[in-house]
Amino acid sequence: TPFGLTLGSASVNWLVPQLWAAAKTEWNVAARRHAIITFNASNTFRKRGLCMMPIKYGVGVGGSDKCMSAVVRIFADDGSVIVTHAGCEIGQGIHVKVAQAVAYALQCPLEQVIVGDTSSTDAAN
């Protein structure tokens, strides 16, 4: 992996084969493929297809030896803190988690922490 982990080792919970089989069953892939073959055989110009694509993306894997980018700015006038990070907020609450971690680490009220927009100018992702 990009993080130096060996898939299938004791440190990685490798469930992809079981998840892949369950997905194929739940999504009726075999029946859908049969229907597509039948459709394509009877249509000269219109064709259909079906694809399952596994994606391995290194999200949430880290540790003290893994570099995660973040920028923290502290403003002396009012004590507010602005933090930007390399994560992407897609509904999982990463901005809230970052704000809580910064407030905890700096021992300041959560209300003083502002999470800025994700930008590779500030924190490379």
N, CA, C and O atoms as CSV, one atom per row, in Angstrom:
chain,resi,resn,atom,element,x,y,z
A,1,THR,N,N,0.845,-1.189,0.000
A,1,THR,CA,C,0.000,0.000,0.000
A,1,THR,C,C,0.881,1.239,0.000
A,1,THR,O,O,2.088,1.134,0.216
A,2,PRO,N,N,0.294,2.428,-0.241
A,2,PRO,CA,C,1.093,3.660,-0.182
A,2,PRO,C,C,1.686,3.904,1.200
A,2,PRO,O,O,2.617,4.697,1.343
A,3,PHE,N,N,1.155,3.227,2.223
A,3,PHE,CA,C,1.603,3.446,3.589
A,3,PHE,C,C,2.535,2.342,4.081
A,3,PHE,O,O,2.873,2.307,5.264
A,4,GLY,N,N,2.955,1.440,3.193
A,4,GLY,CA,C,3.885,0.399,3.569
A,4,GLY,C,C,3.256,-0.787,4.278
A,4,GLY,O,O,3.971,-1.604,4.858
A,5,LEU,N,N,1.940,-0.899,4.244
A,5,LEU,CA,C,1.270,-2.026,4.883
A,5,LEU,C,C,1.200,-3.202,3.909
A,5,LEU,O,O,1.087,-3.005,2.699
A,6,THR,N,N,1.267,-4.406,4.432
A,6,THR,CA,C,1.145,-5.603,3.609
A,6,THR,C,C,-0.269,-6.143,3.749
A,6,THR,O,O,-0.677,-6.551,4.836
A,7,LEU,N,N,-1.021,-6.148,2.646
A,7,LEU,CA,C,-2.382,-6.646,2.690
A,7,LEU,C,C,-2.367,-8.131,3.017
A,7,LEU,O,O,-1.568,-8.892,2.472
A,8,GLY,N,N,-3.252,-8.528,3.903
A,8,GLY,CA,C,-3.305,-9.915,4.328
A,8,GLY,C,C,-2.480,-10.193,5.566
A,8,GLY,O,O,-2.522,-11.300,6.102
A,9,SER,N,N,-1.723,-9.196,6.031
A,9,SER,CA,C,-0.919,-9.393,7.245
A,9,SER,C,C,-1.809,-9.216,8.471
A,9,SER,O,O,-2.959,-8.789,8.363
A,10,ALA,N,N,-1.265,-9.549,9.627
A,10,ALA,CA,C,-2.025,-9.474,10.874
A,10,ALA,C,C,-2.421,-8.041,11.218
A,10,ALA,O,O,-3.398,-7.835,11.938
A,11,SER,N,N,-1.685,-7.047,10.719
A,11,SER,CA,C,-1.982,-5.657,11.055
A,11,SER,C,C,-3.052,-5.045,10.159
A,11,SER,O,O,-3.491,-3.921,10.406
A,12,VAL,N,N,-3.480,-5.765,9.119
A,12,VAL,CA,C,-4.479,-5.242,8.189
A,12,VAL,C,C,-5.694,-6.167,8.184
A,12,VAL,O,O,-5.573,-7.369,7.947
A,13,ASN,N,N,-6.848,-5.598,8.446
A,13,ASN,CA,C,-8.091,-6.366,8.440
A,13,ASN,C,C,-8.580,-6.479,6.991
A,13,ASN,O,O,-9.396,-5.673,6.544
A,14,TRP,N,N,-8.085,-7.464,6.274
A,14,TRP,CA,C,-8.316,-7.622,4.832
A,14,TRP,C,C,-9.593,-8.418,4.589
A,14,TRP,O,O,-9.592,-9.647,4.668
A,15,LEU,N,N,-10.680,-7.714,4.293
A,15,LEU,CA,C,-11.978,-8.351,4.077
A,15,LEU,C,C,-12.471,-8.218,2.641
A,15,LEU,O,O,-13.613,-8.571,2.346
A,16,VAL,N,N,-11.638,-7.720,1.759
A,16,VAL,CA,C,-12.087,-7.449,0.396
A,16,VAL,C,C,-12.651,-8.696,-0.305
A,16,VAL,O,O,-13.698,-8.580,-0.943
A,17,PRO,N,N,-12.030,-9.870,-0.226
A,17,PRO,CA,C,-12.624,-11.021,-0.915
A,17,PRO,C,C,-14.047,-11.345,-0.433
A,17,PRO,O,O,-14.923,-11.644,-1.245
A,18,GLN,N,N,-14.274,-11.284,0.878
A,18,GLN,CA,C,-15.609,-11.559,1.406
A,18,GLN,C,C,-16.595,-10.454,0.995
A,18,GLN,O,O,-17.732,-10.742,0.622
A,19,LEU,N,N,-16.157,-9.196,1.063
A,19,LEU,CA,C,-17.022,-8.078,0.673
A,19,LEU,C,C,-17.348,-8.127,-0.811
A,19,LEU,O,O,-18.471,-7.828,-1.216
A,20,TRP,N,N,-16.358,-8.506,-1.625
A,20,TRP,CA,C,-16.561,-8.600,-3.082
A,20,TRP,C,C,-17.621,-9.664,-3.404
A,20,TRP,O,O,-18.523,-9.428,-4.208
A,21,ALA,N,N,-17.501,-10.816,-2.779
A,21,ALA,CA,C,-18.471,-11.897,-3.009
A,21,ALA,C,C,-19.865,-11.482,-2.534
A,21,ALA,O,O,-20.857,-11.746,-3.214
A,22,ALA,N,N,-19.940,-10.837,-1.376
A,22,ALA,CA,C,-21.235,-10.396,-0.855
A,22,ALA,C,C,-21.860,-9.352,-1.770
A,22,ALA,O,O,-23.067,-9.387,-2.011
A,23,ALA,N,N,-21.056,-8.424,-2.284
A,23,ALA,CA,C,-21.569,-7.393,-3.187
A,23,ALA,C,C,-22.110,-8.021,-4.474
A,23,ALA,O,O,-23.183,-7.644,-4.945
A,24,LYS,N,N,-21.372,-8.971,-5.037
A,24,LYS,CA,C,-21.832,-9.627,-6.272
A,24,LYS,C,C,-23.171,-10.330,-6.051
A,24,LYS,O,O,-24.033,-10.322,-6.930
A,25,THR,N,N,-23.341,-10.937,-4.877
A,25,THR,CA,C,-24.595,-11.622,-4.564
A,25,THR,C,C,-25.719,-10.611,-4.351
A,25,THR,O,O,-26.804,-10.743,-4.917
A,26,GLU,N,N,-25.444,-9.600,-3.526
A,26,GLU,CA,C,-26.476,-8.610,-3.189
A,26,GLU,C,C,-26.933,-7.817,-4.410
A,26,GLU,O,O,-28.109,-7.469,-4.518
A,27,TRP,N,N,-26.030,-7.534,-5.313
A,27,TRP,CA,C,-26.354,-6.734,-6.492
A,27,TRP,C,C,-26.793,-7.589,-7.684
A,27,TRP,O,O,-27.003,-7.060,-8.775
A,28,ASN,N,N,-26.931,-8.889,-7.489
A,28,ASN,CA,C,-27.394,-9.801,-8.548
A,28,ASN,C,C,-26.567,-9.663,-9.833
A,28,ASN,O,O,-27.120,-9.573,-10.929
A,29,VAL,N,N,-25.273,-9.648,-9.688
A,29,VAL,CA,C,-24.391,-9.415,-10.824
A,29,VAL,C,C,-24.534,-10.505,-11.887
A,29,VAL,O,O,-24.566,-10.193,-13.078
A,30,ALA,N,N,-24.618,-11.756,-11.491
A,30,ALA,CA,C,-24.717,-12.846,-12.469
A,30,ALA,C,C,-25.984,-12.712,-13.310
A,30,ALA,O,O,-25.938,-12.849,-14.533
A,31,ALA,N,N,-27.114,-12.444,-12.657
A,31,ALA,CA,C,-28.379,-12.295,-13.389
A,31,ALA,C,C,-28.338,-11.052,-14.279
A,31,ALA,O,O,-28.836,-11.077,-15.404
A,32,ARG,N,N,-27.757,-9.985,-13.786
A,32,ARG,CA,C,-27.671,-8.768,-14.587
A,32,ARG,C,C,-26.763,-8.970,-15.798
A,32,ARG,O,O,-27.056,-8.477,-16.887
A,33,ARG,N,N,-25.657,-9.699,-15.605
A,33,ARG,CA,C,-24.765,-9.979,-16.742
A,33,ARG,C,C,-25.484,-10.825,-17.796
A,33,ARG,O,O,-25.337,-10.593,-18.996
A,34,HIS,N,N,-26.255,-11.801,-17.338
A,34,HIS,CA,C,-27.017,-12.645,-18.277
A,34,HIS,C,C,-28.014,-11.790,-19.057
A,34,HIS,O,O,-28.156,-11.957,-20.268
A,35,ALA,N,N,-28.699,-10.884,-18.379
A,35,ALA,CA,C,-29.657,-9.998,-19.053
A,35,ALA,C,C,-28.946,-9.090,-20.059
A,35,ALA,O,O,-29.490,-8.804,-21.126
A,36,ILE,N,N,-27.758,-8.645,-19.732
A,36,ILE,CA,C,-26.988,-7.784,-20.638
A,36,ILE,C,C,-26.548,-8.564,-21.872
A,36,ILE,O,O,-26.617,-8.049,-22.988
A,37,ILE,N,N,-26.098,-9.797,-21.681
A,37,ILE,CA,C,-25.692,-10.640,-22.817
A,37,ILE,C,C,-26.873,-10.877,-23.746
A,37,ILE,O,O,-26.733,-10.812,-24.967
A,38,THR,N,N,-28.038,-11.151,-23.163
A,38,THR,CA,C,-29.254,-11.363,-23.968
A,38,THR,C,C,-29.622,-10.094,-24.729
A,38,THR,O,O,-29.928,-10.150,-25.919
A,39,PHE,N,N,-29.593,-8.956,-24.050
A,39,PHE,CA,C,-29.921,-7.674,-24.691
A,39,PHE,C,C,-28.959,-7.394,-25.836
A,39,PHE,O,O,-29.384,-7.051,-26.939
A,40,ASN,N,N,-27.653,-7.539,-25.573
A,40,ASN,CA,C,-26.654,-7.235,-26.600
A,40,ASN,C,C,-26.762,-8.165,-27.807
A,40,ASN,O,O,-26.491,-7.750,-28.934
A,41,ALA,N,N,-27.153,-9.416,-27.577
A,41,ALA,CA,C,-27.301,-10.365,-28.690
A,41,ALA,C,C,-28.464,-9.989,-29.604
A,41,ALA,O,O,-28.442,-10.272,-30.801
A,42,SER,N,N,-29.477,-9.348,-29.025
A,42,SER,CA,C,-30.661,-9.008,-29.838
A,42,SER,C,C,-30.668,-7.552,-30.302
A,42,SER,O,O,-31.639,-7.127,-30.928
A,43,ASN,N,N,-29.642,-6.787,-30.023
A,43,ASN,CA,C,-29.558,-5.395,-30.450
A,43,ASN,C,C,-28.233,-5.163,-31.164
A,43,ASN,O,O,-27.156,-5.353,-30.600
A,44,THR,N,N,-28.346,-4.750,-32.409
A,44,THR,CA,C,-27.151,-4.550,-33.216
A,44,THR,C,C,-26.413,-3.267,-32.857
A,44,THR,O,O,-25.185,-3.251,-32.776
A,45,PHE,N,N,-27.164,-2.196,-32.645
A,45,PHE,CA,C,-26.530,-0.896,-32.481
A,45,PHE,C,C,-26.492,-0.394,-31.034
A,45,PHE,O,O,-25.619,0.398,-30.679
A,46,ARG,N,N,-27.409,-0.836,-30.216
A,46,ARG,CA,C,-27.411,-0.447,-28.797
A,46,ARG,C,C,-26.796,-1.559,-27.976
A,46,ARG,O,O,-27.166,-2.724,-28.121
A,47,LYS,N,N,-25.878,-1.212,-27.131
A,47,LYS,CA,C,-25.215,-2.205,-26.283
A,47,LYS,C,C,-25.228,-1.727,-24.837
A,47,LYS,O,O,-25.282,-0.530,-24.556
A,48,ARG,N,N,-25.177,-2.681,-23.945
A,48,ARG,CA,C,-25.109,-2.399,-22.516
A,48,ARG,C,C,-23.893,-3.108,-21.933
A,48,ARG,O,O,-23.342,-4.030,-22.534
A,49,GLY,N,N,-23.495,-2.664,-20.769
A,49,GLY,CA,C,-22.351,-3.283,-20.108
A,49,GLY,C,C,-22.484,-3.161,-18.599
A,49,GLY,O,O,-23.315,-2.411,-18.089
A,50,LEU,N,N,-21.657,-3.904,-17.909
A,50,LEU,CA,C,-21.652,-3.884,-16.449
A,50,LEU,C,C,-20.215,-4.086,-15.991
A,50,LEU,O,O,-19.497,-4.939,-16.513
A,51,CYS,N,N,-19.813,-3.305,-15.026
A,51,CYS,CA,C,-18.449,-3.401,-14.528
A,51,CYS,C,C,-18.450,-3.236,-13.013
A,51,CYS,O,O,-19.166,-2.391,-12.476
A,52,MET,N,N,-17.660,-4.033,-12.338
A,52,MET,CA,C,-17.392,-3.849,-10.908
A,52,MET,C,C,-15.924,-3.482,-10.797
A,52,MET,O,O,-15.061,-4.183,-11.324
A,53,MET,N,N,-15.642,-2.385,-10.112
A,53,MET,CA,C,-14.275,-1.891,-10.032
A,53,MET,C,C,-13.858,-1.696,-8.576
A,53,MET,O,O,-14.378,-0.810,-7.897
A,54,PRO,N,N,-12.933,-2.509,-8.095
A,54,PRO,CA,C,-12.434,-2.282,-6.728
A,54,PRO,C,C,-11.465,-1.104,-6.731
A,54,PRO,O,O,-10.692,-0.918,-7.671
A,55,ILE,N,N,-11.522,-0.320,-5.670
A,55,ILE,CA,C,-10.630,0.823,-5.552
A,55,ILE,C,C,-9.951,0.769,-4.195
A,55,ILE,O,O,-10.620,0.648,-3.169
A,56,LYS,N,N,-8.663,0.854,-4.182
A,56,LYS,CA,C,-7.894,0.914,-2.935
A,56,LYS,C,C,-7.394,2.331,-2.799
A,56,LYS,O,O,-6.525,2.769,-3.552
A,57,TYR,N,N,-7.946,3.048,-1.834
A,57,TYR,CA,C,-7.548,4.424,-1.610
A,57,TYR,C,C,-7.126,4.551,-0.161
A,57,TYR,O,O,-7.873,4.159,0.736
A,58,GLY,N,N,-5.954,5.085,0.082
A,58,GLY,CA,C,-5.397,5.147,1.422
A,58,GLY,C,C,-6.040,6.208,2.291
A,58,GLY,O,O,-5.459,7.274,2.497
A,59,VAL,N,N,-7.217,5.940,2.800
A,59,VAL,CA,C,-7.911,6.885,3.670
A,59,VAL,C,C,-7.865,6.375,5.096
A,59,VAL,O,O,-8.114,5.197,5.351
A,60,GLY,N,N,-7.552,7.241,6.004
A,60,GLY,CA,C,-7.646,6.912,7.419
A,60,GLY,C,C,-6.540,6.021,7.939
A,60,GLY,O,O,-6.626,5.547,9.072
A,61,VAL,N,N,-5.508,5.778,7.159
A,61,VAL,CA,C,-4.399,4.974,7.631
A,61,VAL,C,C,-3.306,5.942,8.035
A,61,VAL,O,O,-2.893,6.790,7.244
A,62,GLY,N,N,-2.851,5.821,9.231
A,62,GLY,CA,C,-1.826,6.754,9.664
A,62,GLY,C,C,-1.100,6.230,10.872
A,62,GLY,O,O,-1.177,5.045,11.197
A,63,GLY,N,N,-0.425,7.079,11.507
A,63,GLY,CA,C,0.353,6.751,12.679
A,63,GLY,C,C,1.388,7.834,12.874
A,63,GLY,O,O,1.462,8.776,12.085
A,64,SER,N,N,2.178,7.708,13.906
A,64,SER,CA,C,3.141,8.759,14.200
A,64,SER,C,C,4.188,8.901,13.099
A,64,SER,O,O,4.800,9.960,12.958
A,65,ASP,N,N,4.398,7.844,12.322
A,65,ASP,CA,C,5.389,7.927,11.262
A,65,ASP,C,C,4.792,8.355,9.921
A,65,ASP,O,O,5.511,8.452,8.927
A,66,LYS,N,N,3.493,8.609,9.887
A,66,LYS,CA,C,2.832,9.020,8.655
A,66,LYS,C,C,2.607,10.529,8.700
A,66,LYS,O,O,2.058,11.051,9.669
A,67,CYS,N,N,3.021,11.205,7.676
A,67,CYS,CA,C,2.932,12.665,7.647
A,67,CYS,C,C,1.552,13.086,7.146
A,67,CYS,O,O,1.171,12.772,6.019
A,68,MET,N,N,0.825,13.783,7.974
A,68,MET,CA,C,-0.471,14.337,7.592
A,68,MET,C,C,-0.337,15.850,7.644
A,68,MET,O,O,0.188,16.384,8.621
A,69,SER,N,N,-0.791,16.539,6.636
A,69,SER,CA,C,-0.563,17.963,6.530
A,69,SER,C,C,-1.659,18.763,7.226
A,69,SER,O,O,-2.848,18.496,7.050
A,70,ALA,N,N,-1.243,19.743,8.015
A,70,ALA,CA,C,-2.165,20.681,8.647
A,70,ALA,C,C,-1.409,21.962,8.954
A,70,ALA,O,O,-0.205,21.941,9.209
A,71,VAL,N,N,-2.127,23.077,8.926
A,71,VAL,CA,C,-1.549,24.372,9.243
A,71,VAL,C,C,-2.411,24.993,10.326
A,71,VAL,O,O,-3.631,25.068,10.185
A,72,VAL,N,N,-1.781,25.442,11.414
A,72,VAL,CA,C,-2.498,26.081,12.520
A,72,VAL,C,C,-1.986,27.503,12.643
A,72,VAL,O,O,-0.779,27.731,12.732
A,73,ARG,N,N,-2.911,28.463,12.647
A,73,ARG,CA,C,-2.548,29.872,12.827
A,73,ARG,C,C,-3.233,30.379,14.081
A,73,ARG,O,O,-4.435,30.179,14.260
A,74,ILE,N,N,-2.487,31.025,14.940
A,74,ILE,CA,C,-3.038,31.574,16.180
A,74,ILE,C,C,-2.907,33.090,16.115
A,74,ILE,O,O,-1.825,33.619,15.862
A,75,PHE,N,N,-4.017,33.782,16.344
A,75,PHE,CA,C,-4.025,35.232,16.282
A,75,PHE,C,C,-4.071,35.801,17.690
A,75,PHE,O,O,-4.989,35.515,18.460
A,76,ALA,N,N,-3.069,36.611,18.018
A,76,ALA,CA,C,-2.889,37.108,19.381
A,76,ALA,C,C,-3.964,38.107,19.796
A,76,ALA,O,O,-4.310,38.170,20.976
A,77,ASP,N,N,-4.498,38.885,18.868
A,77,ASP,CA,C,-5.465,39.922,19.240
A,77,ASP,C,C,-6.669,39.354,19.967
A,77,ASP,O,O,-7.043,39.841,21.034
A,78,ASP,N,N,-7.268,38.339,19.399
A,78,ASP,CA,C,-8.466,37.766,20.032
A,78,ASP,C,C,-8.284,36.311,20.458
A,78,ASP,O,O,-9.191,35.730,21.053
A,79,GLY,N,N,-7.142,35.719,20.168
A,79,GLY,CA,C,-6.878,34.343,20.567
A,79,GLY,C,C,-7.529,33.303,19.672
A,79,GLY,O,O,-7.510,32.113,19.986
A,80,SER,N,N,-8.105,33.740,18.562
A,80,SER,CA,C,-8.744,32.766,17.676
A,80,SER,C,C,-7.684,31.924,16.968
A,80,SER,O,O,-6.543,32.349,16.786
A,81,VAL,N,N,-8.085,30.744,16.585
A,81,VAL,CA,C,-7.195,29.789,15.945
A,81,VAL,C,C,-7.836,29.385,14.624
A,81,VAL,O,O,-9.005,29.001,14.580
A,82,ILE,N,N,-7.064,29.474,13.558
A,82,ILE,CA,C,-7.544,29.001,12.254
A,82,ILE,C,C,-6.692,27.808,11.863
A,82,ILE,O,O,-5.464,27.881,11.875
A,83,VAL,N,N,-7.345,26.716,11.520
A,83,VAL,CA,C,-6.625,25.515,11.118
A,83,VAL,C,C,-7.133,25.081,9.742
A,83,VAL,O,O,-8.338,25.062,9.491
A,84,THR,N,N,-6.209,24.737,8.867
A,84,THR,CA,C,-6.557,24.102,7.593
A,84,THR,C,C,-5.838,22.765,7.562
A,84,THR,O,O,-4.761,22.617,8.141
A,85,HIS,N,N,-6.422,21.812,6.900
A,85,HIS,CA,C,-5.847,20.467,6.867
A,85,HIS,C,C,-6.043,19.862,5.493
A,85,HIS,O,O,-6.756,20.411,4.654
A,86,ALA,N,N,-5.407,18.734,5.272
A,86,ALA,CA,C,-5.421,18.105,3.952
A,86,ALA,C,C,-6.625,17.192,3.747
A,86,ALA,O,O,-6.787,16.620,2.669
A,87,GLY,N,N,-7.465,17.050,4.760
A,87,GLY,CA,C,-8.637,16.195,4.627
A,87,GLY,C,C,-9.726,16.859,3.814
A,87,GLY,O,O,-9.717,18.075,3.620
A,88,CYS,N,N,-10.653,16.067,3.345
A,88,CYS,CA,C,-11.767,16.577,2.555
A,88,CYS,C,C,-13.058,16.273,3.294
A,88,CYS,O,O,-13.364,15.111,3.562
A,89,GLU,N,N,-13.813,17.304,3.624
A,89,GLU,CA,C,-15.079,17.136,4.332
A,89,GLU,C,C,-16.139,16.666,3.340
A,89,GLU,O,O,-16.549,17.408,2.447
A,90,ILE,N,N,-16.569,15.427,3.513
A,90,ILE,CA,C,-17.600,14.863,2.643
A,90,ILE,C,C,-18.722,14.259,3.480
A,90,ILE,O,O,-19.329,13.254,3.111
A,91,GLY,N,N,-18.980,14.907,4.624
A,91,GLY,CA,C,-20.081,14.462,5.468
A,91,GLY,C,C,-19.684,13.590,6.632
A,91,GLY,O,O,-20.545,13.193,7.417
A,92,GLN,N,N,-18.405,13.277,6.775
A,92,GLN,CA,C,-17.971,12.396,7.854
A,92,GLN,C,C,-17.590,13.164,9.107
A,92,GLN,O,O,-17.252,12.552,10.120
A,93,GLY,N,N,-17.636,14.501,9.064
A,93,GLY,CA,C,-17.379,15.310,10.244
A,93,GLY,C,C,-15.914,15.581,10.521
A,93,GLY,O,O,-15.545,15.840,11.666
A,94,ILE,N,N,-15.065,15.529,9.496
A,94,ILE,CA,C,-13.631,15.716,9.730
A,94,ILE,C,C,-13.315,17.118,10.232
A,94,ILE,O,O,-12.401,17.284,11.040
A,95,HIS,N,N,-14.054,18.141,9.769
A,95,HIS,CA,C,-13.801,19.504,10.244
A,95,HIS,C,C,-14.052,19.605,11.749
A,95,HIS,O,O,-13.276,20.231,12.471
A,96,VAL,N,N,-15.138,18.986,12.220
A,96,VAL,CA,C,-15.447,19.012,13.654
A,96,VAL,C,C,-14.364,18.280,14.441
A,96,VAL,O,O,-13.922,18.755,15.487
A,97,LYS,N,N,-13.940,17.128,13.937
A,97,LYS,CA,C,-12.895,16.359,14.624
A,97,LYS,C,C,-11.584,17.132,14.698
A,97,LYS,O,O,-10.911,17.118,15.728
A,98,VAL,N,N,-11.220,17.803,13.610
A,98,VAL,CA,C,-9.993,18.602,13.597
A,98,VAL,C,C,-10.110,19.747,14.593
A,98,VAL,O,O,-9.181,20.002,15.359
A,99,ALA,N,N,-11.248,20.438,14.586
A,99,ALA,CA,C,-11.447,21.544,15.521
A,99,ALA,C,C,-11.364,21.057,16.969
A,99,ALA,O,O,-10.754,21.718,17.810
A,100,GLN,N,N,-11.960,19.930,17.257
A,100,GLN,CA,C,-11.918,19.384,18.618
A,100,GLN,C,C,-10.490,19.012,19.012
A,100,GLN,O,O,-10.071,19.279,20.139
A,101,ALA,N,N,-9.748,18.407,18.106
A,101,ALA,CA,C,-8.363,18.019,18.406
A,101,ALA,C,C,-7.492,19.249,18.658
A,101,ALA,O,O,-6.667,19.253,19.571
A,102,VAL,N,N,-7.678,20.287,17.852
A,102,VAL,CA,C,-6.899,21.512,18.022
A,102,VAL,C,C,-7.257,22.188,19.336
A,102,VAL,O,O,-6.370,22.611,20.077
A,103,ALA,N,N,-8.560,22.294,19.635
A,103,ALA,CA,C,-8.992,22.910,20.892
A,103,ALA,C,C,-8.434,22.145,22.085
A,103,ALA,O,O,-8.002,22.750,23.066
A,104,TYR,N,N,-8.441,20.843,22.006
A,104,TYR,CA,C,-7.900,20.007,23.092
A,104,TYR,C,C,-6.389,20.219,23.240
A,104,TYR,O,O,-5.885,20.419,24.345
A,105,ALA,N,N,-5.681,20.172,22.114
A,105,ALA,CA,C,-4.224,20.298,22.155
A,105,ALA,C,C,-3.785,21.672,22.653
A,105,ALA,O,O,-2.790,21.781,23.370
A,106,LEU,N,N,-4.513,22.712,22.283
A,106,LEU,CA,C,-4.146,24.071,22.674
A,106,LEU,C,C,-4.838,24.524,23.965
A,106,LEU,O,O,-4.585,25.618,24.468
A,107,GLN,N,N,-5.716,23.661,24.489
A,107,GLN,CA,C,-6.474,24.000,25.712
A,107,GLN,C,C,-7.210,25.328,25.563
A,107,GLN,O,O,-7.139,26.196,26.433
A,108,CYS,N,N,-7.913,25.466,24.449
A,108,CYS,CA,C,-8.698,26.671,24.212
A,108,CYS,C,C,-10.139,26.264,23.944
A,108,CYS,O,O,-10.395,25.110,23.599
A,109,PRO,N,N,-11.084,27.184,24.095
A,109,PRO,CA,C,-12.483,26.851,23.823
A,109,PRO,C,C,-12.689,26.470,22.355
A,109,PRO,O,O,-12.077,27.057,21.463
A,110,LEU,N,N,-13.538,25.503,22.119
A,110,LEU,CA,C,-13.839,25.051,20.755
A,110,LEU,C,C,-14.355,26.205,19.903
A,110,LEU,O,O,-14.115,26.241,18.696
A,111,GLU,N,N,-15.055,27.137,20.518
A,111,GLU,CA,C,-15.633,28.273,19.785
A,111,GLU,C,C,-14.553,29.169,19.181
A,111,GLU,O,O,-14.837,29.924,18.251
A,112,GLN,N,N,-13.328,29.102,19.686
A,112,GLN,CA,C,-12.243,29.928,19.164
A,112,GLN,C,C,-11.548,29.296,17.969
A,112,GLN,O,O,-10.724,29.945,17.324
A,113,VAL,N,N,-11.863,28.047,17.665
A,113,VAL,CA,C,-11.199,27.332,16.570
A,113,VAL,C,C,-12.060,27.420,15.317
A,113,VAL,O,O,-13.236,27.055,15.320
A,114,ILE,N,N,-11.453,27.906,14.262
A,114,ILE,CA,C,-12.123,28.022,12.964
A,114,ILE,C,C,-11.408,27.081,12.001
A,114,ILE,O,O,-10.183,27.118,11.894
A,115,VAL,N,N,-12.157,26.246,11.306
A,115,VAL,CA,C,-11.565,25.350,10.307
A,115,VAL,C,C,-11.726,26.005,8.950
A,115,VAL,O,O,-12.842,26.251,8.492
A,116,GLY,N,N,-10.587,26.289,8.306
A,116,GLY,CA,C,-10.604,26.933,7.000
A,116,GLY,C,C,-10.921,25.945,5.889
A,116,GLY,O,O,-10.968,24.732,6.096
A,117,ASP,N,N,-11.136,26.497,4.719
A,117,ASP,CA,C,-11.418,25.661,3.547
A,117,ASP,C,C,-10.200,24.816,3.200
A,117,ASP,O,O,-9.063,25.257,3.367
A,118,THR,N,N,-10.437,23.608,2.718
A,118,THR,CA,C,-9.351,22.747,2.291
A,118,THR,C,C,-8.727,23.338,1.022
A,118,THR,O,O,-9.418,23.626,0.046
A,119,SER,N,N,-7.436,23.505,1.063
A,119,SER,CA,C,-6.731,24.102,-0.078
A,119,SER,C,C,-5.313,23.537,-0.120
A,119,SER,O,O,-4.636,23.487,0.907
A,120,SER,N,N,-4.868,23.121,-1.277
A,120,SER,CA,C,-3.510,22.614,-1.376
A,120,SER,C,C,-2.485,23.736,-1.274
A,120,SER,O,O,-1.288,23.470,-1.168
A,121,THR,N,N,-2.942,24.995,-1.303
A,121,THR,CA,C,-2.049,26.123,-1.076
A,121,THR,C,C,-1.592,26.152,0.378
A,121,THR,O,O,-0.432,26.447,0.666
A,122,ASP,N,N,-2.517,25.841,1.297
A,122,ASP,CA,C,-2.205,25.866,2.716
A,122,ASP,C,C,-1.673,24.527,3.221
A,122,ASP,O,O,-0.644,24.478,3.895
A,123,ALA,N,N,-2.361,23.464,2.901
A,123,ALA,CA,C,-1.990,22.136,3.393
A,123,ALA,C,C,-2.107,21.158,2.234
A,123,ALA,O,O,-3.204,20.856,1.766
A,124,ALA,N,N,-0.973,20.675,1.784
A,124,ALA,CA,C,-0.996,19.779,0.610
A,124,ALA,C,C,-1.753,18.509,0.924
A,124,ALA,O,O,-1.575,17.918,1.989
A,125,ASN,N,N,-2.599,18.088,-0.004
A,125,ASN,CA,C,-3.347,16.856,0.193
A,125,ASN,C,C,-2.931,15.857,-0.803
A,125,ASN,O,O,-3.446,14.740,-0.809
